[in-house]
């Protein structure tokens, strides 16, 4: 299984002339990137909250303890606390401290919060939630794209599919083309709210990449063809076909993940049974 780390996506569509657009997006996963002290503190405490190290209703360690731990200035620490508060993780109370909020307050549409979650590994619950939001949003985005797409957007989508099909044993090449494809659907929808869900779509795809890579042979061809069917529907302005094709792509990926997880669990069970068989038996001597 490949290990992916979420990098922030900046989706900045700018239309020129014949609806050409500039997409500034995507950094390779696990890139070496220096973090500021502010980012380091917010990420460390944010991930501790997500893991349950600091329970809802409890206070974070005191300012003095955090200053000692991170070796930061009060200004930097307080800015990090404001970052956590903006994501709904904590509430800052004068003379009370920084209190951890219940998970119902956490903003999972925040790109950074999703990044922290993905870095820790996507569990079954988050994977299911991401799939559900994809099934609700992406088919609708594909339908809107069928009504509003430009020729330049169609060409861009076709190029993404070609790169997916040619990726072979290059999982990062496939991941980049696949992510670009799905973000471009949001752009082609012409709906700024759809585009604003880019962080959720990215996190969902990374959850898929973690369990569903690498693709090769028939699996790769089937995936590329399924994406091509989405573009076919968009190009002929058939909203229903584009929507159905997008839903099939999502469900195809989830079915493949389920199969791989079952196979992995079965293999683990068999290995455990073999180790048990090889374990030396202890012979008890009965006193005469």
Buried (B, 14 or more C-beta within 10 A) or exposed (E): EBEBBBBBBEBEBEEEEEBBBEBEBBBEBBEEEEEEBBBBBBBBBBBBBBEEEBEBEEEBBEBEEBBEEBEBEEEBBBBBBBBBBBBBBBBBEEEEBBBBBEEEEBEBBBBBBBBBBBBEEBEEEBBEBBBEBBBEBBBBBBBBBBBBBBEBBBEBBBBBBEBBBEBEEEBBBBBBBBBBBBBBBBBBBBBEEBBEBBBBBBBBBBBBBBBBBBBEEEEBEEBBEBBBBBBBBBBEEBBEBBBBBBBBBBBBBBEBBEEBBEEEEEEEEEEEEEEEEEEEEEEEEEEE
